[in-house]
Amino acid sequence: MREHLTALDDAVSGLLDADLSAVSDSDVVLIMQQLEKSVRRAGAVSLRLIVESAERSLPATLGFNSPNKLLVEVLRVSAADASARVAAARDLGLFHTTSGEQMEAALPETASAQRDGDIGADHARVIRKIMRKIPHAVTNADVASAESILAQCARGGTPEDVESAGHHLRAHLDPDGNLGDDRDRFRRRGVSLGRQDSESGILGRHRGLPVTVIVTTTLDQLEKDAGGVTTTASGGLLPLGDALKLAERAHPVLVLFDHDGRPLHLGRRRRVASTDQRRALIGAEGGCTRPGCAAAPASMCAVHHVLEWRNGGSTDIDSLTLACDACHAQVHDGPTGWATTRAAAGDTYAGCTEWIPPPHIDPDGNPRINHRHHAGELIARARRKARDRPRAEDGVP
Ligand SMILES: [Zn+2]
């Protein structure tokens, strides 16, 4: 341990003294990213030491009545910081049984993402907060899937992305829980104003679409006895029962999807025109498809060509995607521009829009997908995977 600590200290001294003036712009970003990764991994080492001290009963031996007190006294950290670290160690740390065998972390995927340096303490804190709120009635398999989905989301996004994914995930795991609470919906209710446009005066239009109720759901949700949760075009979540009640009074468009989220049926006997294409996209994509975009539910998005029109893109439904104005503006041929493409058939997320980041964000240009609007599909996918897994892998003795 001492040898590693000396090497670490030497490395930090070297970085503090290194001349940055000769480093190129893109390397400054790369260095930031690499350092962040190392700092995050170092955070996992810190949790390891807290676990070790707890297993040795070190706080009691040294006269402290809690592990938190030990950290406050020994490291001179705040009480809040100490409490956060001890809580993180409890969920992410690798404890041992009394016979000395190492146990799995309470949140195994989150712990391994932190050890890889892909997520930091803030990501982990948000995941722990979401996991604590999952009701006890949810099955162990679904709890494990939820943790895995959140950890995966954290590896590619910000803590805010995880928070938003968690909100959707909880609604799908517990459609009859807090979701139907009017106070909750009242708190989230709001009005947004768009640009004024010359209109026919008959029906209001929003981005070329007549004002109508668009509610999306899946076969799984419709088949559920207990009722499921549907998604509105503005990204709201609505219990299925409420959506059906709404349908009695309005002329809603129902968009139905297969298990992989591909449109099965667009409930209007009409030739496929741009309006229907847009409705299908609202149903299929739910909002801005750029990973990390928190701003835009489907009703705030424009239809964008996956392959730019001027580069040969067509207006077939397969070539269209939803993007908010701010994200759409980031797609260009310049050095800081993003590119979009469609995940190929056979890919896990076949048919989804992939966004390829510019080199300053990811030098390898690995495509990213926005899963924010698709918590229900991710859970369904995880459930099918668990169901299809051969029994040998289930750890059946
Ligand atoms: Zn966006």
Residues whose N, C-alpha, C, O or C-beta is under 5 A from the ligand:
A	BS01	ZN	C288 R290 C293 A296 C324 C327
